[in-house]
Amino acid sequence: MRAVVIEKPGEVSVTNVADPTPGAGQVVVEVDACGICGTDIHILDGDFAPTPYPIVPGHEFAGTVVATGDAVSGPRIGDRVAVDPSLFCGSCRQCEVGRGNLCENWNAVGVTRDGACAQYALAPAANCHRLPEGVSTAHAALIEPLSCAVRGFDRLPRGLGEHYLIYGAGTMGLLMLQLAKRNGAVSVSVVDLNEERIRVAEQLGADVTSTDAARLHHSDGWEVVVDCTGAIPAIEDGLTRVRRGGTFQQFGVAPGESTASFSPFRVYNDEIDIVGSMAVLHSYGRAVELMGAGVVDAETMITHAFGLDSYEQAVGDFRAGSGRKVQVLPGS
């Protein structure tokens, strides 16, 4: 089969590799669509420590089951599925207490195991979720990032009638915006340096938008402030805008060596909660249902689609921030 292979950091090719063969409890998925996200760029640049090389990237994907191994009782050949890429060991301390996303032996399809920027991908049958009627496989490739956003909301207080401020109107910021609107937020403000992304945020229901956070004002702050950028200036600014008793969430991925400055006294005196949210945990199935219910405007979210041989162009467009969700369609 044809696949994208990152041989080592900075070296990528599209080449022929062996077709995957399913073992016990595994299936082979013919990949229809695979999204590109920031993690893929970190892998390509050598900035994601758990990744071994060479590797086939791609962890946001959906397609059709074409082969099954032994002891598979769920998905059948011909089923259209979206695949949760998370691979938890199930036996470490974090897994034992229900925090598999913090698994001490964490792995993931397309991150530490060969993924879906290929014609076919191997996946655990238990990680495959049948698609609701009316959800295309291209739209279903958005379910993985949506499941990360659902996990983010699991970490928030989720009170009705609260005011949200979201930094970043990329894929994750726009998903968080749509979930906040559905989750009872009385208002959602969005800040992003990119004017085109701001216009999309307005289209998707943002109440207030700006390319400059200094122009945003809301009485004595916002109950919930979410950083979806990982940019230190945004994080530092966002921490100053949380209302007393409010919550700041670090959702965006900052460089591992970076640090941010904040006032410990204000965190203490104003009882500000600071929470992180990492990847997927007990949220993928709910994301499938949310996609099926039309909570997310997938058509607006997906702007670029490339064939497998145009992977480097797809990465270039992603880096340039010229659109929203960039996808690779291996069968095109």
Legacy VTK file of the C-alpha trace (Angstrom):
# vtk DataFile Version 3.0
C-alpha trace
ASCII
DATASET POLYDATA
POINTS 332 float
0.000 0.000 0.000
0.972 3.665 -0.308
1.777 5.527 2.892
3.427 8.647 4.242
6.559 7.668 6.151
8.514 10.009 8.401
11.901 8.316 8.291
13.392 10.697 10.837
12.742 14.275 11.932
12.520 16.497 8.873
12.608 13.617 6.385
9.274 12.491 4.929
8.317 10.486 1.851
5.315 8.816 0.252
6.242 5.251 -0.549
5.083 1.639 -0.751
4.949 -0.290 2.537
3.553 -3.683 3.492
-0.217 -3.960 3.933
-1.206 -4.311 7.605
-2.393 -7.709 8.822
-4.863 -7.775 11.739
-3.988 -9.775 14.828
-6.369 -10.900 17.547
-8.768 -8.114 18.479
-7.632 -5.915 15.601
-9.143 -4.660 12.352
-7.825 -3.076 9.175
-9.501 0.189 8.184
-9.402 1.503 4.633
-8.747 5.159 5.359
-11.062 7.677 3.725
-9.903 10.806 5.542
-7.140 11.713 7.988
-6.757 15.117 9.606
-3.483 16.897 10.249
-2.948 18.537 13.629
-0.180 20.151 15.643
0.995 16.821 17.046
1.799 15.673 13.507
3.984 18.741 13.050
5.784 18.064 16.339
6.421 14.489 15.156
7.699 15.693 11.792
10.008 18.204 13.496
11.259 15.707 16.090
9.684 17.593 18.995
7.483 14.785 20.341
9.651 12.585 22.528
7.540 9.386 22.619
7.602 8.955 18.830
9.906 6.289 17.363
11.106 6.532 13.766
10.330 5.598 11.077
6.585 6.048 11.540
3.441 6.479 9.466
1.699 9.558 10.955
-2.010 10.262 11.247
-4.273 9.832 14.282
-7.460 11.704 13.303
-9.150 9.297 10.905
-12.193 7.454 9.684
-12.879 4.868 7.022
-14.291 1.423 6.323
-13.390 -1.872 7.985
-11.988 -4.214 5.329
-10.449 -7.022 7.424
-10.759 -8.388 10.954
-8.553 -10.588 13.106
-9.555 -13.274 15.544
-11.711 -12.504 18.590
-13.338 -9.428 17.078
-16.931 -9.108 18.267
-17.656 -5.482 17.425
-17.058 -3.915 14.029
-17.716 -5.960 10.918
-16.299 -5.791 7.435
-18.065 -2.974 5.617
-18.752 -0.888 8.720
-17.918 2.807 8.477
-15.967 3.745 11.584
-14.071 6.499 13.341
-11.101 5.326 15.369
-10.016 6.439 18.823
-6.197 6.358 18.488
-5.568 6.083 22.246
-3.756 2.946 23.419
-3.738 2.613 27.215
-1.960 -0.245 28.996
-4.796 -0.751 31.505
-2.490 -1.855 34.320
-0.389 1.115 35.470
-1.365 3.294 38.419
-2.967 5.966 36.229
-5.022 3.420 34.309
-6.095 1.749 37.547
-7.560 5.000 38.826
-9.315 5.755 35.522
-6.809 8.281 34.127
-5.779 6.380 31.013
-4.844 9.559 29.155
-1.993 9.843 31.673
-1.031 6.181 31.184
2.570 5.505 32.189
2.901 3.276 29.112
0.871 5.513 26.800
0.799 4.825 23.071
-1.355 6.024 20.201
-2.050 5.093 16.610
-0.222 7.572 14.388
1.907 8.874 17.261
3.894 5.917 18.576
2.421 3.246 16.266
1.919 3.451 12.501
-1.112 5.556 11.685
-3.565 6.592 9.022
-1.771 8.738 6.450
-1.915 5.585 4.379
-4.377 3.586 2.330
-4.953 1.209 5.252
-4.477 1.446 9.015
-4.398 -1.139 11.785
-6.521 -0.450 14.872
-7.921 -2.243 17.925
-11.491 -3.293 17.217
-12.505 -1.903 20.608
-11.371 1.566 19.498
-13.603 1.600 16.417
-16.908 3.464 16.642
-19.594 2.934 14.019
-20.666 6.179 12.402
-24.187 7.531 12.797
-26.305 7.763 9.657
-25.662 10.982 7.806
-22.102 11.488 9.076
-19.595 11.264 6.222
-16.186 9.735 6.812
-14.581 13.094 6.000
-16.618 14.744 8.735
-15.956 11.770 11.033
-12.216 12.434 10.894
-13.054 15.473 13.066
-14.329 13.241 15.857
-10.884 12.744 17.405
-10.207 16.469 17.946
-13.826 16.856 19.046
-13.279 14.121 21.645
-10.310 16.121 22.970
-12.593 19.153 23.293
-15.192 17.032 25.113
-12.461 15.970 27.541
-11.645 19.649 27.988
-15.237 20.339 29.020
-15.129 17.432 31.440
-12.388 19.368 33.245
-14.402 22.603 33.437
-17.085 23.542 35.998
-19.721 23.711 33.231
-22.087 26.036 35.035
-25.085 27.444 33.187
-25.066 31.125 32.307
-21.285 31.602 32.451
-19.153 33.829 30.247
-16.300 32.220 28.299
-13.159 33.716 26.789
-11.308 31.532 24.292
-7.812 32.290 23.002
-7.334 30.887 19.502
-9.774 30.283 16.653
-8.032 27.331 15.056
-9.649 23.899 14.985
-9.645 23.390 18.744
-10.731 26.909 19.639
-13.639 26.704 17.194
-14.674 23.321 18.591
-14.556 24.672 22.143
-16.631 27.657 20.993
-19.349 25.428 19.547
-19.448 23.220 22.639
-19.606 26.248 24.945
-22.565 27.650 23.023
-24.335 24.291 23.335
-23.329 23.929 26.995
-25.247 26.908 28.330
-22.673 29.693 28.085
-24.442 33.044 28.105
-21.619 34.530 26.011
-18.421 33.379 24.315
-15.656 35.804 23.393
-12.883 34.717 21.024
-9.514 36.318 20.360
-7.170 35.371 17.516
-4.519 37.264 15.573
-5.879 35.923 12.256
-8.763 38.042 10.949
-10.079 35.276 8.681
-10.346 32.918 11.649
-12.127 35.619 13.616
-14.741 35.858 10.869
-15.291 32.093 11.095
-15.663 32.329 14.879
-18.376 34.924 14.346
-20.056 32.636 11.793
-20.040 29.816 14.355
-21.685 31.922 17.025
-19.024 33.881 18.906
-20.663 36.821 20.688
-17.573 39.030 20.847
-14.363 38.732 18.810
-11.097 40.603 18.506
-7.610 40.301 17.094
-6.325 42.123 20.180
-7.158 40.807 23.660
-6.497 44.257 25.123
-9.667 45.469 23.408
-11.831 42.879 25.155
-13.584 43.887 28.347
-16.170 42.079 30.431
-17.068 43.694 33.756
-14.749 42.001 36.279
-13.552 39.189 34.017
-14.749 35.878 32.595
-15.810 32.862 34.641
-14.013 30.548 32.208
-10.895 31.382 30.190
-9.519 28.723 27.846
-6.184 28.904 26.060
-6.230 26.947 22.800
-2.991 28.420 21.435
-0.132 27.212 23.622
1.392 30.681 23.068
2.965 32.087 26.227
1.744 35.699 25.711
-1.822 34.419 25.332
-1.508 32.234 28.425
-0.100 35.042 30.553
-2.759 37.466 29.355
-5.558 34.942 29.853
-4.580 34.321 33.458
-5.167 38.016 34.202
-8.692 37.930 32.760
-10.257 35.234 34.929
-13.022 36.503 37.229
-12.608 35.897 40.969
-13.562 32.304 41.671
-13.224 31.465 37.983
-11.324 28.839 36.012
-8.388 29.038 33.607
-7.845 26.019 31.385
-4.585 25.207 29.631
-5.838 23.347 26.583
-3.294 24.452 23.964
0.062 22.681 23.770
2.965 24.910 24.764
6.583 23.904 24.074
7.827 21.579 26.794
10.623 23.880 27.914
8.537 27.076 28.032
7.444 28.870 31.197
4.757 31.455 31.918
4.567 34.143 34.598
1.499 34.729 36.765
0.556 36.107 40.170
0.441 33.318 42.777
-1.148 35.789 45.192
-4.054 36.372 42.816
-4.563 32.635 42.345
-4.714 32.334 46.127
-6.673 35.456 46.921
-9.225 35.091 44.100
-9.496 31.305 44.396
-8.739 30.799 40.718
-8.731 27.215 39.487
-6.055 26.342 36.925
-6.711 23.077 35.115
-5.073 21.203 32.276
-6.687 18.955 29.697
-4.689 16.344 27.816
-5.960 14.276 24.888
-8.907 11.873 25.125
-10.482 10.174 28.138
-13.913 8.501 28.139
-14.975 11.102 25.581
-14.692 9.547 22.132
-18.087 7.847 22.111
-19.780 11.060 23.227
-17.979 12.943 20.454
-19.412 10.454 17.937
-22.896 11.178 19.245
-22.329 14.944 19.211
-21.184 14.749 15.595
-24.238 12.685 14.730
-26.487 15.240 16.437
-25.035 18.065 14.338
-23.609 19.986 17.284
-20.469 20.735 15.249
-20.551 22.478 11.876
-18.110 20.068 10.235
-18.564 21.536 6.769
-17.277 24.896 7.933
-14.455 23.311 9.933
-12.880 21.416 6.992
-11.262 23.676 4.398
-8.438 21.723 2.723
-8.233 18.196 1.298
-5.161 16.659 -0.347
-4.252 13.340 -1.885
-1.647 11.178 -0.189
1.107 12.247 -2.591
0.518 15.884 -1.637
1.234 15.340 2.053
4.057 17.865 2.180
1.833 20.499 0.569
-0.848 19.699 3.152
1.688 20.191 5.940
2.811 23.455 4.359
-0.732 24.786 4.289
-1.249 23.709 7.902
1.914 25.498 9.009
0.847 28.627 7.116
-2.479 28.685 8.953
-4.224 29.362 5.652
-7.348 27.403 6.559
-8.930 25.442 9.353
-8.872 21.648 9.327
-6.524 20.201 6.694
-7.199 16.598 5.675
-5.433 13.923 3.661
-7.651 11.646 1.557
-5.568 8.536 0.820
-8.020 7.151 -1.740
-8.149 10.253 -3.912
LINES 1 333
332 0 1 2 3 4 5 6 7 8 9 10 11 12 13 14 15 16 17 18 19 20 21 22 23 24 25 26 27 28 29 30 31 32 33 34 35 36 37 38 39 40 41 42 43 44 45 46 47 48 49 50 51 52 53 54 55 56 57 58 59 60 61 62 63 64 65 66 67 68 69 70 71 72 73 74 75 76 77 78 79 80 81 82 83 84 85 86 87 88 89 90 91 92 93 94 95 96 97 98 99 100 101 102 103 104 105 106 107 108 109 110 111 112 113 114 115 116 117 118 119 120 121 122 123 124 125 126 127 128 129 130 131 132 133 134 135 136 137 138 139 140 141 142 143 144 145 146 147 148 149 150 151 152 153 154 155 156 157 158 159 160 161 162 163 164 165 166 167 168 169 170 171 172 173 174 175 176 177 178 179 180 181 182 183 184 185 186 187 188 189 190 191 192 193 194 195 196 197 198 199 200 201 202 203 204 205 206 207 208 209 210 211 212 213 214 215 216 217 218 219 220 221 222 223 224 225 226 227 228 229 230 231 232 233 234 235 236 237 238 239 240 241 242 243 244 245 246 247 248 249 250 251 252 253 254 255 256 257 258 259 260 261 262 263 264 265 266 267 268 269 270 271 272 273 274 275 276 277 278 279 280 281 282 283 284 285 286 287 288 289 290 291 292 293 294 295 296 297 298 299 300 301 302 303 304 305 306 307 308 309 310 311 312 313 314 315 316 317 318 319 320 321 322 323 324 325 326 327 328 329 330 331
